[in-house]
């Protein structure tokens, strides 16, 4: 008779944290204000304000938006703030910067609201493979939350992990 195969990983106290599981649905959009600049170089306040006022902002409903300017122009802070103020009623999140900064801000907010009590005094694996754009900073945010409470932290998959931290208890 064959010996029963026992899944020791499934029966262990090992906890896995997968950042991909908390990835929120919604389009990620890079909103470039360069088209509202005179010759893509100069911000003319009256024209810029008219463009902002007449734009259909509702198309960004439930999206995540990074506001940027892709040309080398001097843009006053109030211009980005004006665009952000119009996006805020519609978008889930607005940042001034690029798409990586947007993902970083999303993950920082999400991780700050997670209750990590189930990870206390347990070995934790932070899952490494992801199909979604998870910024490296999200892993650092996770380490900040887990390290004070976890018994140990590993990175990767249960079958192949890299040790990152072990408590000195």
N, C-alpha and C positions, 0 to 999 in steps of 0.2 A: 504494500500500500504506500502511495506517495505521501511525503510529508507536507503538511499544510503550509502554504506560504503566508507569512504574517507581515503586514505592512507596518513596520516599526515607526515610520514617519507619521502615519495617520494616527497611531496610538500614542505618540509622544506628546509632551506639553508644548512642542514647537508651534509657534504662531507665525503665520505668513502675512505680510503686509504688501499689497499690490497697489501701487499708485495709479495704475491704469483703471482700477475699479472705481476710483472716486473722480475720474475724469468727467467733467460735466459736458453734456450735449449742448450743441449750439455752434453756429458758424464762427470761425475766427476771421476777422477782417482787418486788413491794413488800410486805414483811411489816410490818403495822402493829400495834403492841402496845397501842393505845388500848383495845381491847376487854377487855383484862386489867386495866384500871384500875378502881377503884371510882368509879362515876359518871363515868367517863372523865376523872377529875381527879387521883385519889390512888392512888399505888402502895402497896398493902398487901402487905408482903413475903411473908407466909405464903400468901395467896391467889395472888399472882403466881407464886411458886415452884410451887404446886400446878398452876396452869394450864400452866406450862412442862413440868412432869414428865408430865402426862397428855396432852400434845398429840402427835399423830401426825406426827413430823418426817420420816418416810421419804418422804412425798409430795413432798419437795423434792429428791429424788435427781436428780443431774445438772442442777440448776437454778442460776441465778445470783440471789442474794437480797440485796436492800437492806432492812435492818431500820430502821424509823423509828417515830416517834410523831407522828401528825398532829394531835393536840390540844395545846393550850397547857398542859402539865403539867410539873412538875419531875421528871425521871426520873434516878435515880442511874446512873452509868456501869455499875455492876455488873449492872444489869437488862439492858442491851443486850448486855453480855458474856455473860450467862447464856444468852440466846437464841442468840447467835452460837456458843456452845460446843455447843449442841444441834444447830444446823444444819450445823456444820463436817463431821461424818462423812458427810453426804449431799450437800450442795451443792458445786458446782464452785468457787464463790466467794461469800464473805459480806462485806458492808460495812455499816457503820452510817451511814446517810444516805439519799439519794434515788436514783432510777434513773440520773440523769446521773452521779452520783458512782460508781455501780456500773460503768457503761460506761467511765468514766475509769480506774478501777482495773484493769479487764479489759485495756484497751488498753495501759496503762503496763506491765503484766506481760508481755503478748505482745511488745511492741516491744523490751523489754529482753532478750528471748531470741533475737532475730533476728540472724543473721550478715549484716552489710551489706557484706562484702568485694566482692561482685559490683557494687556501686555506686561503688566507688573510682575516682576520676578520670573519671567519666562524667557526662554531663548526665542529670538525673533529673526526671521528671514525677511529681508527686504527683497522682493522679487525684482529681478534684473531685466528680463526681456519685456519689451513693450512695443506695441504697434502704434501707439499714440505719441505725440510729441511732448514727452515729459522732460522738462529742463533739469539739468544737473543740480540746480539750486533746490529743487523740490526734495531731492535726496538729503541735502544738508538740513533742510527744515525738519525732515522726518527724524534724522539723527538727533537733532536738538531736543525733540520731544521724547524719543525712546531711550536715549542713553541714560538719563537719570533714573529710569524705572526698570529697564530690561535687565535680565540676567546676562544675556549676551546678544550681540547683533551680528548677523551674517548677511552677505549679499549674494544673490544668485537664485538658484533653484535647489530644492531639497537634496537632489542627487549630486549637486556640484556647487558648493558654496565657498565664498571667500570670507574668512573671519575679519570683522572690523573692530569689535569691542567685546570685552569680557569684564564684568563687574569684579571688584576686588573685595568681595564679602568673605 
